[in-house]
Amino acid sequence: MRIMVDEPYPEAITSLPRVKLSLPGVKGWLAQGESFQVVFFDIEPGASVPLHSHGAQFGFVIDGEMMLTIGGETKKYVRGDSYYIPADVEHGGEFLTPVRAMDFFADRDRYEPE
């Protein structure tokens, strides 16, 4: 059974610090560890993330559909799919529907809080 909610995440997540992002249609909430970050993303359909690279990243799609390019290979990811992006591998994405995704970053300072 799937339960829909009006808000993208529960208050326990939306009370976390928002991340500074300059990407239209993309917002996120930051859980900070000593050597890593976890970001809960809420992304509008039609948004995109240009090709870029950084430290290793592991994530999964909580809800929605997106096209993700990792190292030159593009694949569609949907609810329940996971992905791994090794350090320094170029990647980017396009979001076909509203997307909620949770990403683990091996970089302590990948994002700054607002």
C-alpha positions as CSV (number, residue, x, y, z in Angstrom):
1,M,0.0,0.0,0.0
2,R,1.3,3.4,-0.9
3,I,0.4,6.4,1.2
4,M,0.6,9.9,-0.4
5,V,1.3,13.0,1.6
6,D,0.9,16.7,0.7
7,E,4.5,17.5,1.9
8,P,7.6,15.9,0.3
9,Y,9.0,14.7,3.7
10,P,7.9,14.4,7.3
11,E,8.7,17.2,9.8
12,A,11.7,15.2,11.1
13,I,13.4,15.8,7.8
14,T,12.1,19.2,6.8
15,S,13.3,20.5,10.2
16,L,16.9,19.7,9.1
17,P,18.9,22.5,7.6
18,R,18.2,23.3,3.9
19,V,21.1,23.0,1.6
20,K,22.3,26.0,-0.5
21,L,21.4,25.2,-4.1
22,S,21.5,27.3,-7.2
23,L,19.5,24.8,-9.3
24,P,15.9,25.9,-10.1
25,G,13.3,23.3,-9.0
26,V,15.7,21.5,-6.7
27,K,15.7,21.7,-2.9
28,G,17.2,19.5,-0.2
29,W,17.6,19.0,3.5
30,L,21.0,18.1,5.0
31,A,21.9,15.5,7.6
32,Q,25.6,16.1,8.5
33,G,28.0,13.5,9.8
34,E,31.7,13.8,10.7
35,S,32.9,12.4,7.3
36,F,29.8,12.4,5.1
37,Q,26.5,14.1,4.3
38,V,23.0,12.7,3.5
39,V,20.7,14.9,1.5
40,F,16.9,14.4,1.1
41,F,16.1,16.0,-2.3
42,D,12.7,17.2,-3.5
43,I,12.9,17.9,-7.3
44,E,10.3,19.4,-9.6
45,P,9.6,17.9,-13.0
46,G,11.6,19.5,-15.8
47,A,14.5,20.3,-13.4
48,S,18.0,19.3,-14.4
49,V,21.4,18.9,-12.8
50,P,24.3,19.6,-15.3
51,L,27.2,17.2,-15.7
52,H,29.6,17.5,-12.8
53,S,31.8,15.4,-10.5
54,H,32.8,15.1,-6.8
55,G,33.5,12.4,-4.3
56,A,31.6,9.1,-4.2
57,Q,27.8,9.2,-4.0
58,F,25.2,6.5,-3.4
59,G,21.5,7.2,-3.6
60,F,18.0,5.8,-4.2
61,V,14.8,7.1,-5.7
62,I,12.1,7.4,-3.0
63,D,9.5,8.4,-5.6
64,G,9.3,9.6,-9.2
65,E,11.2,9.1,-12.4
66,M,14.5,10.5,-13.6
67,M,17.1,10.1,-16.3
68,L,20.6,9.8,-14.7
69,T,23.8,9.9,-16.7
70,I,26.8,8.3,-15.0
71,G,30.1,8.1,-16.8
72,G,28.5,8.7,-20.2
73,E,25.8,6.0,-19.7
74,T,22.2,7.3,-19.4
75,K,19.5,5.2,-17.7
76,K,16.0,5.8,-16.4
77,Y,15.6,5.4,-12.6
78,V,12.2,5.0,-10.9
79,R,10.9,4.5,-7.4
80,G,12.9,1.9,-5.5
81,D,16.0,2.1,-7.8
82,S,19.4,2.8,-6.4
83,Y,22.6,4.2,-8.0
84,Y,26.3,4.5,-7.2
85,I,28.5,7.1,-8.6
86,P,32.2,6.5,-8.0
87,A,34.5,9.5,-7.0
88,D,35.4,11.9,-9.8
89,V,33.0,10.2,-12.3
90,E,31.0,12.8,-14.3
91,H,27.2,12.6,-13.8
92,G,24.0,14.7,-14.2
93,G,20.3,14.2,-14.3
94,E,16.9,15.2,-15.8
95,F,13.7,14.8,-13.8
96,L,10.7,13.5,-15.7
97,T,8.2,13.7,-12.8
98,P,8.4,15.1,-9.2
99,V,11.3,13.2,-7.6
100,R,12.2,12.5,-4.0
101,A,15.6,11.0,-3.6
102,M,18.0,10.4,-0.8
103,D,21.7,10.7,-1.5
104,F,24.8,9.7,0.6
105,F,27.9,11.8,-0.2
106,A,31.3,10.6,0.9
107,D,32.3,14.3,1.1
108,R,31.8,16.0,4.5
109,D,31.5,19.3,2.7
110,R,29.7,18.6,-0.5
111,Y,26.9,21.0,0.4
112,E,26.6,24.0,2.7
113,P,23.6,24.6,4.9
114,E,21.5,27.7,4.2
